[in-house]
Amino acid sequence: MPKFAYRDALKQALTDAMREDPDIFVIGEEVGRYGGAYGVTKGMIDEFGADRLVDTPISEPAIIGTAVGAAMAGMRPVAELMYVDFIGMAMDQLCNQAAKIRYMFGGQIGVPMVLRTQGGTGRSAGAQHSQSLEAYVMHTPGLRLAMPGTVYDAYHLLRQALVQPDPVVFIEHKSLYAISEDVDLSVRPPEWGKAVVRREGKDLVIVTYSRQVLHVMEAADELSKSGIEVTVIDLRTLSPLDFDTVRTEVEKVGKVMVVSEGAMTAGVAAELAARISEECFDFLEDPVVRVAGEDVPISVSVELEKNSVPGATLIQDTARRLLA
């Protein structure tokens, strides 16, 4: 099997899709000649040209607004937002327009665009470039949300996003771009919106997504050494949310932890914990436990940044307390 880096899998997905569909183009800051802030589109301008790798001024509303209009007109744009932290700059274009167009036009017009962006911690980028704002997107009806935590999913979820009839926000974790895996990209992926059980265990279910999949798997390996076996669910997409898989695994085990890098208060972990508590109440042996980011701005300090979000050690310690 070939070895792919996360960023290379994303590039391959874009390249394959653009070769197949001439209506797909990429638009954003430095996506063309520079190759993208994280190197995902590096060199693609040589094959596709400046008409399909469109460099823009530094204006998030202009980037997203142009993509919305192009999608309504029949194109399939891939808009790159350099940091998810800037999503607030384009909230009208994304949440009032892209997310609502199909409804406002009675289903006659859709917005088949993908908004690629990155979020999360791990590069000491400071409070304005290190947030996990997926809850903003998940809260908005009409938007789809994909958050791949593996190289394999980086490729396949992006390919799947590029054929959806409605807008997809595709959040890549900044600390995953350089990770590499031996992966056969030709293997048939799970269907769009389907979660994956990455590990099965009898003692505890941990539900997570994006980079936290790696931390949870590391914690599960360590817990296994002391006889604690954990089921790990990688949600892959948060909208649509595959709650059927979550429910099935929770009903088997009865103890649940939800892990998210986003802030604890009113975040994705809160939504998941509430829904599990409501829909799986009769099967729960204990309350659902949330492990999430601290309710603080992310520090540029390496140690403060690292300790403001969940890691493998915190996940292990929380699991042991839950099972004590």
Rosetta silent file (secondary structure, phi, psi, omega in degrees, C-alpha in Angstrom):
SEQUENCE: MPKFAYRDALKQALTDAMREDPDIFVIGEEVGRYGGAYGVTKGMIDEFGADRLVDTPISEPAIIGTAVGAAMAGMRPVAELMYVDFIGMAMDQLCNQAAKIRYMFGGQIGVPMVLRTQGGTGRSAGAQHSQSLEAYVMHTPGLRLAMPGTVYDAYHLLRQALVQPDPVVFIEHKSLYAISEDVDLSVRPPEWGKAVVRREGKDLVIVTYSRQVLHVMEAADELSKSGIEVTVIDLRTLSPLDFDTVRTEVEKVGKVMVVSEGAMTAGVAAELAARISEECFDFLEDPVVRVAGEDVPISVSVELEKNSVPGATLIQDTARRLLA
SCORE:     score description
SCORE:     0.000 S_00000001
   1 L     0.000  140.854  178.228    0.000    0.000    0.000 S_00000001
   2 L   -71.261  154.573  177.404    1.274    3.515   -0.752 S_00000001
   3 E   -99.916  124.471 -179.212    2.113    5.868    2.111 S_00000001
   4 E  -119.338  142.715  166.360    0.173    9.130    2.065 S_00000001
   5 E   -87.356  156.093 -179.842    0.373   12.221    4.222 S_00000001
   6 H   -54.037  -48.225 -178.780   -2.924   13.811    5.266 S_00000001
   7 H   -65.516  -33.623  179.569   -2.260   16.903    3.136 S_00000001
   8 H   -71.064  -34.165  176.713   -1.309   14.742    0.147 S_00000001
   9 H   -65.115  -39.727  176.589   -4.527   12.740    0.453 S_00000001
  10 H   -63.751  -43.995  178.272   -6.498   15.998    0.340 S_00000001
  11 H   -61.444  -42.259 -179.928   -4.518   17.130   -2.706 S_00000001
  12 H   -64.430  -39.029  178.416   -5.124   13.802   -4.417 S_00000001
  13 H   -62.875  -45.178  178.261   -8.856   14.045   -3.713 S_00000001
  14 H   -63.196  -45.041 -178.294   -9.018   17.534   -5.224 S_00000001
  15 H   -62.083  -47.524 -179.553   -6.912   16.515   -8.207 S_00000001
  16 H   -61.371  -43.880 -178.422   -8.956   13.401   -8.954 S_00000001
  17 H   -67.176  -40.177 -178.992  -12.232   15.295   -8.620 S_00000001
  18 H   -69.556  -30.859  175.144  -11.082   18.216  -10.788 S_00000001
  19 H   -68.046  -34.199 -177.674   -9.936   15.841  -13.531 S_00000001
  20 H   -82.458  -32.496 -172.892  -13.366   14.208  -13.526 S_00000001
  21 L  -128.075  107.057 -178.327  -15.497   17.355  -13.222 S_00000001
  22 L   -68.743   -9.379  179.260  -14.527   20.544  -15.126 S_00000001
  23 L   -83.746  -10.098  179.347  -17.015   22.561  -13.033 S_00000001
  24 E   -82.936  130.966  172.185  -14.892   22.179   -9.885 S_00000001
  25 E  -142.947  157.946 -178.753  -12.521   25.040   -9.103 S_00000001
  26 E  -108.781  135.782 -179.335  -10.644   26.204   -5.995 S_00000001
  27 E  -137.117  134.928  179.315  -10.836   29.775   -4.750 S_00000001
  28 E   165.514 -177.696  179.946   -9.113   31.417   -1.799 S_00000001
  29 L   -75.673  121.368  173.389   -6.094   33.252   -0.470 S_00000001
  30 L    62.123   27.660 -179.794   -2.800   31.915   -1.887 S_00000001
  31 L   -80.938  -19.695 -174.102   -4.351   28.676   -3.178 S_00000001
  32 L   -93.959  -88.792 -174.545   -2.771   28.997   -6.626 S_00000001
  33 L   -62.836  -37.066 -179.490    0.790   30.163   -7.070 S_00000001
  34 L   -80.513  -30.668  177.787    1.724   29.664   -3.402 S_00000001
  35 L    94.591   16.951  178.408   -0.085   26.325   -3.095 S_00000001
  36 L    90.823  147.306 -177.176   -2.221   26.952   -0.032 S_00000001
  37 L   -58.854  -30.194 -179.683   -1.305   27.954    3.502 S_00000001
  38 L  -116.022   17.562  171.317   -0.734   24.289    4.412 S_00000001
  39 L    77.121   12.925 -176.374    0.491   23.095    1.023 S_00000001
  40 L   -69.326  -37.550 -177.416   -2.629   21.167    0.016 S_00000001
  41 L  -101.297   16.656 -177.509   -2.915   22.762   -3.442 S_00000001
  42 L   -59.698  125.673  177.279    0.821   23.048   -4.039 S_00000001
  43 L    83.239  -10.009 -177.153    1.656   22.533   -7.731 S_00000001
  44 H   -67.917  -26.559  179.702   -1.944   22.072   -8.829 S_00000001
  45 H   -63.922  -24.923  179.108   -1.892   25.355  -10.752 S_00000001
  46 H   -65.705  -33.850  178.660    0.586   23.766  -13.161 S_00000001
  47 H   -88.889  -40.238 -169.555   -2.070   21.285  -14.294 S_00000001
  48 H  -103.681  -16.223  176.614   -5.275   23.276  -13.898 S_00000001
  49 L    80.563  171.129 -175.411   -4.183   26.876  -14.421 S_00000001
  50 L   -72.457  -17.028  177.725   -5.163   30.120  -12.744 S_00000001
  51 L   -73.136  -21.633 -179.098   -8.782   29.864  -13.934 S_00000001
  52 L  -115.699   -6.835  169.568   -9.343   26.860  -11.662 S_00000001
  53 E  -122.548   87.842 -166.189   -6.915   27.768   -8.853 S_00000001
  54 E   -95.844  112.037  175.270   -8.138   31.287   -8.194 S_00000001
  55 E   -80.350  137.518 -174.793   -6.076   33.526   -5.896 S_00000001
  56 L  -122.382  164.621  167.505   -8.159   36.180   -4.164 S_00000001
  57 L   -64.228  169.309  178.963   -7.670   39.321   -2.088 S_00000001
  58 L   -80.130   83.332  179.698   -7.731   38.939    1.699 S_00000001
  59 L  -152.039   99.183 -179.345  -11.504   39.070    2.055 S_00000001
  60 H   -61.523  -40.462  176.679  -13.351   36.105    3.532 S_00000001
  61 H   -60.794  -37.181  179.694  -16.799   37.535    2.649 S_00000001
  62 H   -68.403  -40.669 -179.766  -15.688   37.919   -0.968 S_00000001
  63 H   -63.080  -51.555 -177.011  -14.306   34.368   -1.145 S_00000001
  64 H   -70.930  -39.552  179.023  -17.403   32.716    0.313 S_00000001
  65 H   -62.328  -42.235  177.040  -19.824   35.049   -1.442 S_00000001
  66 H   -62.437  -42.050  179.486  -18.225   34.336   -4.822 S_00000001
  67 H   -63.604  -40.629  179.467  -18.385   30.597   -4.134 S_00000001
  68 H   -62.177  -47.068 -179.738  -22.066   30.805   -3.203 S_00000001
  69 H   -63.718  -41.436  179.551  -22.923   32.666   -6.386 S_00000001
  70 H   -64.875  -39.659  179.256  -20.873   30.320   -8.560 S_00000001
  71 H   -65.978  -40.448  177.839  -22.532   27.270   -6.991 S_00000001
  72 H   -63.766  -27.974 -177.860  -25.998   28.718   -7.578 S_00000001
  73 L   -88.180    0.111  174.636  -25.027   29.270  -11.219 S_00000001
  74 L   112.625   -5.004  176.351  -24.062   25.622  -11.750 S_00000001
  75 L   -84.561  174.324  178.080  -20.381   25.482  -10.829 S_00000001
  76 E  -130.387   81.435 -175.975  -18.937   23.443   -7.947 S_00000001
  77 E   -78.152  149.641  170.643  -16.520   25.724   -6.078 S_00000001
  78 E  -116.325  103.173 -179.249  -14.105   24.700   -3.340 S_00000001
  79 E   -90.997  131.065  178.295  -13.548   27.769   -1.200 S_00000001
  80 E  -105.247  121.593  174.490  -10.549   27.720    1.112 S_00000001
  81 E  -102.915  117.864 -168.544  -10.766   29.668    4.351 S_00000001
  82 L   -56.862  -38.986  176.466   -7.244   29.880    5.724 S_00000001
  83 L  -137.672  138.791  178.042   -8.341   29.509    9.367 S_00000001
  84 H   -61.951  -22.516  179.094  -11.727   28.473   10.746 S_00000001
  85 H   -58.409  -23.323 -178.171  -11.301   31.357   13.194 S_00000001
  86 H   -88.995    5.986 -176.502  -12.214   33.706   10.325 S_00000001
  87 H   -62.667  -27.820  177.825  -15.590   32.055    9.756 S_00000001
  88 H   -62.059  -28.595  178.624  -17.261   34.899   11.612 S_00000001
  89 H   -64.918  -25.466 -174.728  -16.208   37.247    8.818 S_00000001
  90 H  -119.656   26.356 -177.369  -18.369   35.282    6.381 S_00000001
  91 H   -62.596  -36.130  178.837  -21.293   34.274    8.597 S_00000001
  92 H   -65.763  -49.369 -178.387  -23.832   36.068    6.401 S_00000001
  93 H   -62.004  -39.725 -175.537  -22.577   34.464    3.196 S_00000001
  94 H   -83.080  -52.108 -170.662  -22.302   31.010    4.772 S_00000001
  95 H   -90.548  -30.614  178.322  -25.122   30.791    7.309 S_00000001
  96 H   -91.867  -24.785 -177.552  -27.702   33.243    5.925 S_00000001
  97 H  -108.124  -69.115 -175.912  -27.134   32.524    2.238 S_00000001
  98 H   -53.805  -44.781 -175.712  -25.447   29.176    1.458 S_00000001
  99 L   -73.007  -20.267 -171.535  -27.316   27.324    4.203 S_00000001
 100 L  -110.460  -11.432 -172.146  -30.721   28.850    3.365 S_00000001
 101 H   -58.169  -47.256 -177.956  -30.827   29.104   -0.442 S_00000001
 102 H   -58.676  -42.237  179.075  -32.447   25.717   -1.092 S_00000001
 103 H   -67.350  -46.819 -175.541  -35.177   26.493    1.437 S_00000001
 104 H   -64.588  -28.203 -179.184  -35.690   30.098    0.282 S_00000001
 105 L  -102.334   16.148  176.010  -36.056   29.011   -3.360 S_00000001
 106 L    61.373   31.848  177.651  -38.358   26.096   -2.624 S_00000001
 107 L    82.531    1.459 -177.578  -35.782   23.500   -3.647 S_00000001
 108 L   -76.855  -27.570 -178.043  -35.276   24.943   -7.138 S_00000001
 109 L  -131.604  135.233  174.136  -31.667   26.035   -6.511 S_00000001
 110 L  -113.733  176.922  178.103  -28.965   24.434   -4.386 S_00000001
 111 L  -128.385   79.348 -177.069  -25.491   25.539   -3.331 S_00000001
 112 L   -80.826   69.960 -179.757  -23.179   22.587   -4.118 S_00000001
 113 L  -118.518  160.121  172.958  -20.013   24.102   -2.697 S_00000001
 114 E  -121.242  128.909  172.748  -17.338   22.903   -0.288 S_00000001
 115 E  -102.308  105.889  176.244  -15.750   25.231    2.244 S_00000001
 116 E   -89.036  131.630  175.203  -12.347   23.812    3.160 S_00000001
 117 E  -152.683  175.457  179.101  -10.786   25.214    6.291 S_00000001
 118 E  -132.853  152.007 -179.394   -8.635   24.124    9.208 S_00000001
 119 E  -146.557 -175.900  175.616   -8.973   24.416   12.946 S_00000001
 120 L    92.823  179.164 -175.349   -7.652   23.199   16.260 S_00000001
 121 L  -103.564  179.668  172.353   -4.477   23.524   18.274 S_00000001
 122 L   120.361   -4.603 -179.443   -0.934   22.248   17.998 S_00000001
 123 L  -126.671   15.062 -179.707    1.077   24.940   16.235 S_00000001
 124 L    50.810   45.938 -176.151    1.224   27.707   18.854 S_00000001
 125 L   -89.358   -2.274  175.347   -0.752   29.918   16.508 S_00000001
 126 L    88.034  174.383 -170.215   -2.363   31.924   19.285 S_00000001
 127 L   -65.259  -26.074 -175.830   -5.904   32.679   20.381 S_00000001
 128 L   -96.469    2.863 -178.002   -7.123   33.961   16.993 S_00000001
 129 L  -138.623   21.615 -173.778   -5.806   31.044   14.914 S_00000001
 130 L  -136.866   16.699 -173.175   -6.263   27.947   17.112 S_00000001
 131 L   -85.175  161.651  173.402   -9.966   27.579   17.809 S_00000001
 132 L  -117.194   97.409 -170.254  -12.289   24.633   17.249 S_00000001
 133 L  -108.611   24.682 -178.423  -15.496   26.262   16.000 S_00000001
 134 H   -61.116  -24.741  178.918  -17.313   23.275   14.549 S_00000001
 135 H   -63.548  -32.059  176.801  -20.238   23.912   16.930 S_00000001
 136 H   -57.784  -45.205 -176.534  -20.975   27.117   14.974 S_00000001
 137 H   -72.934  -45.554 -178.404  -21.450   25.048   11.828 S_00000001
 138 H   -60.104  -28.145 -177.644  -23.253   22.153   13.481 S_00000001
 139 L   -77.678  -11.595 -172.629  -25.755   24.635   14.928 S_00000001
 140 L  -102.200  108.465  176.506  -26.754   25.946   11.474 S_00000001
 141 L   -59.587  139.302  179.420  -29.449   23.982    9.623 S_00000001
 142 L   103.872  -15.192  177.602  -28.626   23.585    5.943 S_00000001
 143 L  -103.343  141.635  171.443  -24.879   23.089    6.335 S_00000001
 144 E  -100.150  152.647 -174.576  -23.110   19.749    6.193 S_00000001
 145 E  -140.597  118.223  177.886  -19.987   19.227    8.295 S_00000001
 146 E  -117.066  138.996 -179.289  -17.148   16.743    7.767 S_00000001
 147 L  -140.426   83.311 -176.399  -14.112   16.400   10.050 S_00000001
 148 L   -69.377  137.310  179.254  -11.717   13.623    8.954 S_00000001
 149 L  -109.683   -0.152 -179.930   -9.381   12.212   11.573 S_00000001
 150 L  -134.096  163.617  177.607   -7.389    9.853    9.333 S_00000001
 151 H   -62.647  -44.036  179.753   -5.540   10.031    6.018 S_00000001
 152 H   -57.136  -45.582 -179.602   -8.019    7.596    4.475 S_00000001
 153 H   -72.352  -30.446  176.414  -10.967    9.757    5.504 S_00000001
 154 H   -56.822  -42.785  179.443   -9.240   12.945    4.370 S_00000001
 155 H   -71.182  -55.795 -169.674   -9.318   11.557    0.836 S_00000001
 156 H   -72.608  -37.530  178.040  -12.693    9.846    0.799 S_00000001
 157 H   -66.244  -35.603  177.278  -14.708   12.392    2.778 S_00000001
 158 H   -68.570  -41.208  176.099  -13.474   15.173    0.493 S_00000001
 159 H   -59.704  -42.162 -179.987  -14.367   13.131   -2.599 S_00000001
 160 H   -68.862  -38.310  178.919  -17.811   12.519   -1.124 S_00000001
 161 H   -60.958  -33.238 -175.405  -18.229   16.170   -0.135 S_00000001
 162 L   -77.355    2.394  173.661  -17.560   17.195   -3.742 S_00000001
 163 L  -121.671    7.798  179.158  -20.668   15.428   -4.991 S_00000001
 164 L   -75.831  147.264 -179.332  -23.122   16.626   -2.338 S_00000001
 165 L   -81.402   -8.614 -176.879  -26.022   18.819   -3.516 S_00000001
 166 L  -126.063  164.246 -175.123  -25.745   21.161   -0.526 S_00000001
 167 L   -64.210  134.735  178.585  -22.927   23.182    1.073 S_00000001
 168 E  -118.077  126.647  170.144  -20.344   21.185    3.013 S_00000001
 169 E   -94.138  123.868 -172.231  -17.979   22.706    5.560 S_00000001
 170 E  -118.013  102.794 -174.264  -14.862   20.536    5.586 S_00000001
 171 E  -100.964  119.123  178.533  -12.669   21.154    8.646 S_00000001
 172 E  -102.478  134.529 -179.874   -9.126   19.769    8.603 S_00000001
 173 E   -79.187  130.735 -174.520   -7.150   19.742   11.848 S_00000001
 174 L   -63.080  -22.937 -179.958   -3.936   21.729   11.533 S_00000001
 175 L   -87.381    1.140 -179.252   -1.972   19.114   13.501 S_00000001
 176 L  -100.764  -15.444 -171.406   -2.901   16.325   11.091 S_00000001
 177 L   -54.428  -35.504 -174.119   -1.480   17.660    7.820 S_00000001
 178 L   -93.324   -8.494 -179.073    1.916   15.993    8.259 S_00000001
 179 L   -68.631  145.628 -178.734    0.778   12.604    9.618 S_00000001
 180 E  -125.105  149.219  177.849    1.289    9.707    7.214 S_00000001
 181 E  -141.340  149.571  166.950   -0.365    6.310    6.896 S_00000001
 182 E   -78.230  115.370 -172.911   -0.047    3.266    4.696 S_00000001
 183 L  -145.257  137.441  175.409   -3.427    3.441    3.019 S_00000001
 184 L   -98.714  102.091 -175.198   -5.123    1.940    0.001 S_00000001
 185 L   -71.351  -10.685 -179.717   -7.318    4.753   -1.284 S_00000001
 186 L   -82.291  -13.499  178.924   -9.059    2.390   -3.696 S_00000001
 187 L   -65.831  135.675 -176.531  -10.801    0.514   -0.873 S_00000001
 188 L   -61.352  127.727 -178.098  -14.499    1.362   -0.814 S_00000001
 189 L   -82.351  165.459  170.194  -15.208    3.955    1.907 S_00000001
 190 L   -61.372  156.993  178.808  -18.163    4.012    4.311 S_00000001
 191 L   -65.609  157.737  179.355  -21.174    5.831    2.929 S_00000001
 192 L   -56.607  132.106  178.019  -21.437    9.583    3.437 S_00000001
 193 L    84.240    7.994 -178.136  -22.570   10.422    6.956 S_00000001
 194 L  -101.681  129.263  175.615  -21.668    7.029    8.414 S_00000001
 195 L   -76.079  165.202  179.035  -19.575    6.737   11.589 S_00000001
 196 E  -126.483  133.033  172.776  -16.866    4.090   12.006 S_00000001
 197 E   -86.694  107.596 -175.101  -16.195    1.892   15.042 S_00000001
 198 E   -83.253  -19.881 -179.685  -12.401    1.982   15.178 S_00000001
 199 E  -158.831  144.756  179.579  -12.091   -0.352   18.156 S_00000001
 200 L  -115.200  139.100  178.571  -14.508   -2.537   20.121 S_00000001
 201 L  -152.611  165.365 -173.397  -14.538   -3.058   23.879 S_00000001
 202 L  -101.593   -8.361 -170.407  -16.857   -4.140   26.659 S_00000001
 203 L  -102.635  -30.726 -172.001  -16.148   -1.554   29.362 S_00000001
 204 E  -159.131  141.781  172.116  -16.607    1.926   27.901 S_00000001
 205 E  -106.100  129.335  173.440  -17.713    3.706   24.702 S_00000001
 206 E  -116.976  123.717  179.959  -15.803    6.821   23.667 S_00000001
 207 E  -105.375  128.211 -176.120  -17.366    8.978   20.935 S_00000001
 208 E  -156.400 -172.306 -178.250  -15.065   11.424   19.166 S_00000001
 209 L  -168.311  167.110  176.757  -13.918   12.896   15.848 S_00000001
 210 L    56.259 -144.343 -174.383  -11.050   14.680   14.046 S_00000001
 211 L   -60.028  -27.982 -177.858   -7.618   14.708   15.759 S_00000001
 212 H   -63.472  -17.474  173.640   -9.067   13.435   19.018 S_00000001
 213 H   -57.500  -42.139 -179.497   -9.485   10.055   17.312 S_00000001
 214 H   -65.906  -43.317  179.270   -5.699    9.662   17.533 S_00000001
 215 H   -65.139  -41.535 -179.147   -5.606   10.633   21.215 S_00000001
 216 H   -66.554  -40.802  178.561   -8.507    8.339   22.056 S_00000001
 217 H   -64.596  -39.256  176.501   -6.938    5.396   20.226 S_00000001
 218 H   -62.910  -44.658  178.740   -3.659    5.982   22.081 S_00000001
 219 H   -63.385  -39.951 -179.714   -5.527    6.116   25.383 S_00000001
 220 H   -63.272  -38.662  177.151   -7.471    2.952   24.495 S_00000001
 221 H   -61.791  -43.726  179.953   -4.223    1.090   23.818 S_00000001
 222 H   -67.957  -41.593  179.261   -2.869    2.082   27.220 S_00000001
 223 H   -62.597  -34.751 -179.660   -6.118    1.245   29.018 S_00000001
 224 H   -61.903  -30.777 -179.895   -6.104   -2.178   27.393 S_00000001
 225 H   -65.064  -23.208  177.974   -2.802   -2.976   29.117 S_00000001
 226 L  -106.824   17.454  172.697   -4.609   -2.791   32.452 S_00000001
 227 L    89.772    6.416  178.648   -7.596   -4.814   31.289 S_00000001
 228 L   -98.291  119.804 -176.941   -9.934   -1.961   30.318 S_00000001
 229 L  -107.744  127.075 -171.228  -11.393   -2.434   26.833 S_00000001
 230 E  -116.315  136.496  167.318  -12.835    0.585   25.051 S_00000001
 231 E   -88.375  129.203 -179.670  -15.108    0.963   22.034 S_00000001
 232 E  -114.989  120.651  177.636  -13.992    3.959   19.961 S_00000001
 233 E  -108.077  121.811  173.931  -16.477    5.619   17.601 S_00000001
 234 E   -98.702  111.663 -174.756  -15.135    8.060   15.001 S_00000001
 235 L   -67.595  -32.618  178.778  -18.117   10.142   13.886 S_00000001
 236 L    68.943  -53.304  173.103  -16.371   11.363   10.670 S_00000001
 237 E  -123.713  142.321  176.678  -19.230   13.786    9.939 S_00000001
 238 E   -98.130  -18.986  171.120  -21.126   15.864   12.489 S_00000001
 239 E  -148.136  107.550    4.514  -23.850   16.776   10.001 S_00000001
 240 L   -70.191  150.798  179.741  -25.238   14.359    9.064 S_00000001
 241 L  -105.382  121.798 -179.133  -24.710   12.741   12.455 S_00000001
 242 L   -84.326   80.566 -178.730  -24.806    8.945   12.540 S_00000001
 243 H   -78.473  -19.159  178.511  -26.518    8.524   15.882 S_00000001
 244 H   -60.202  -42.881  178.587  -27.673    5.009   15.023 S_00000001
 245 H   -65.271  -41.734  178.217  -24.111    3.720   15.377 S_00000001
 246 H   -60.238  -48.842 -178.176  -23.682    5.608   18.660 S_00000001
 247 H   -59.678  -44.004 -178.641  -26.944    4.227   20.031 S_00000001
 248 H   -58.946  -45.631 -177.741  -26.082    0.656   19.060 S_00000001
 249 H   -72.671  -37.443  178.746  -22.724    0.725   20.820 S_00000001
 250 H   -64.036  -39.927 -179.603  -24.029    2.541   23.913 S_00000001
 251 H   -64.488  -26.468  178.180  -26.787   -0.017   24.355 S_00000001
 252 H   -74.764  -35.860 -166.024  -24.170   -2.771   24.414 S_00000001
 253 H  -109.263  -46.823  175.556  -21.905   -1.191   27.040 S_00000001
 254 L    91.445   -7.721  177.173  -23.810    1.346   29.154 S_00000001
 255 L  -127.123  132.168 -170.433  -20.918    3.691   29.970 S_00000001
 256 E  -137.591  139.777  170.624  -20.058    6.592   27.665 S_00000001
 257 E  -126.946  139.852  175.845  -17.483    9.349   27.302 S_00000001
 258 E  -114.250  129.811 -176.805  -17.579   12.059   24.645 S_00000001
 259 E  -121.093  126.854  179.748  -14.282   13.683   23.617 S_00000001
 260 E  -144.773  145.459  176.036  -14.013   16.950   21.681 S_00000001
 261 E   -81.712  -17.145  178.231  -11.313   19.586   21.252 S_00000001
 262 E   -66.285  163.002 -179.530  -13.943   22.329   21.120 S_00000001
 263 E   -58.505  147.329 -175.055  -14.774   24.350   24.212 S_00000001
 264 L   -62.171  -48.845 -171.785  -16.788   22.527   26.874 S_00000001
 265 L   -73.237  124.201  176.360  -19.683   24.989   27.220 S_00000001
 266 L    57.416   31.294 -178.248  -22.415   24.677   24.558 S_00000001
 267 L   -99.891 -171.759  179.376  -20.083   22.678   22.330 S_00000001
 268 H   -61.403  -39.815  179.385  -20.325   19.520   20.254 S_00000001
 269 H   -61.013  -36.936  178.963  -19.597   17.394   23.329 S_00000001
 270 H   -65.557  -43.403  179.149  -22.568   18.979   25.103 S_00000001
 271 H   -62.986  -45.726 -179.557  -24.912   18.193   22.215 S_00000001
 272 H   -64.074  -43.793 -179.478  -23.717   14.597   21.976 S_00000001
 273 H   -63.073  -40.391 -179.689  -23.930   14.044   25.726 S_00000001
 274 H   -65.541  -43.303 -177.567  -27.451   15.465   25.854 S_00000001
 275 H   -68.453  -39.892  176.998  -28.685   13.337   22.978 S_00000001
 276 H   -62.634  -42.013 -179.438  -27.125   10.150   24.367 S_00000001
 277 H   -63.767  -38.206 -178.897  -28.689   10.894   27.750 S_00000001
 278 H   -73.774  -46.134 -169.675  -32.120   11.432   26.197 S_00000001
 279 H   -92.592  -15.228 -178.505  -32.182    8.577   23.695 S_00000001
 280 L  -121.784   19.954 -171.491  -30.166    5.926   25.559 S_00000001
 281 H   -53.934  -43.334 -175.404  -31.255    6.679   29.116 S_00000001
 282 H   -67.564  -14.616 -177.234  -32.557    3.186   29.880 S_00000001
 283 H  -105.034   -7.470 -175.942  -29.196    1.648   28.943 S_00000001
 284 L   -83.265  132.481  176.051  -26.865    4.033   30.800 S_00000001
 285 L   -90.489  -23.436  179.460  -25.247    2.850   34.011 S_00000001
 286 L  -144.084  163.313  174.286  -23.738    6.290   34.748 S_00000001
 287 L   -60.324  151.042  176.523  -24.138    9.847   33.432 S_00000001
 288 L   -68.408  134.664 -179.057  -22.375   10.619   30.156 S_00000001
 289 E  -103.159  132.459  175.222  -18.971   12.198   30.781 S_00000001
 290 E  -100.769  134.925  169.760  -17.646   15.033   28.613 S_00000001
 291 E  -122.784  114.288 -172.872  -13.938   15.595   28.008 S_00000001
 292 E  -147.130 -178.645 -179.599  -13.477   18.809   26.041 S_00000001
 293 E   -69.155  153.491  176.359  -11.454   21.977   25.668 S_00000001
 294 L   -68.257  150.859  177.414  -11.162   24.487   28.474 S_00000001
 295 L   -81.957   62.092 -178.623  -13.415   27.544   28.277 S_00000001
 296 L  -141.533  154.541  169.785  -10.440   29.843   27.718 S_00000001
 297 L   -61.802  145.346 -178.602   -8.756   31.528   24.738 S_00000001
 298 L   -74.767  128.190 -178.443   -5.998   29.295   23.357 S_00000001
 299 L   -80.804  152.707  173.214   -2.546   30.410   24.518 S_00000001
 300 L   -76.329  -18.173  176.995    0.471   30.761   22.229 S_00000001
 301 L   -63.596  131.228 -177.636    2.473   29.028   24.974 S_00000001
 302 H   -57.849  -48.313 -176.524    3.203   25.428   23.979 S_00000001
 303 H   -69.987  -42.018  178.856    2.444   24.002   27.428 S_00000001
 304 H   -65.733  -39.634  177.471   -0.653   26.119   28.064 S_00000001
 305 H   -61.694  -49.606 -177.821   -1.989   25.284   24.600 S_00000001
 306 H   -58.400  -39.393 -174.991   -1.357   21.571   25.068 S_00000001
 307 L   -89.714    3.003  176.854   -3.073   21.493   28.452 S_00000001
 308 L   -93.761   -6.543  179.443   -6.146   23.473   27.376 S_00000001
 309 L  -130.626  159.521 -178.685   -7.444   20.626   25.173 S_00000001
 310 L   -62.984  145.405  172.171   -7.832   16.870   25.762 S_00000001
 311 L  -134.008  177.203 -175.454   -4.861   14.565   25.301 S_00000001
 312 H   -59.510  -37.981 -177.760   -4.343   10.837   25.721 S_00000001
 313 H   -66.113  -45.848  178.571   -3.375   11.131   29.410 S_00000001
 314 H   -62.158  -40.531  179.860   -6.476   13.109   30.388 S_00000001
 315 H   -63.700  -43.764  176.993   -8.679   10.677   28.464 S_00000001
 316 H   -60.129  -49.724 -176.683   -7.080    7.715   30.250 S_00000001
 317 H   -61.315  -40.827  179.993   -7.410    9.290   33.681 S_00000001
 318 H   -65.911  -41.499  178.703  -11.064   10.205   33.087 S_00000001
 319 H   -61.567  -43.053 -179.729  -11.851    6.695   31.874 S_00000001
 320 H   -64.097  -39.410  178.484  -10.296    5.142   34.964 S_00000001
 321 H   -66.311  -40.442 -179.506  -12.297    7.431   37.265 S_00000001
 322 H   -63.811  -35.367 -175.350  -15.501    6.646   35.387 S_00000001
 323 H   -93.623   -3.655 -177.470  -14.902    2.918   35.690 S_00000001
 324 L   -65.206    0.000    0.000  -13.636    2.935   39.281 S_00000001
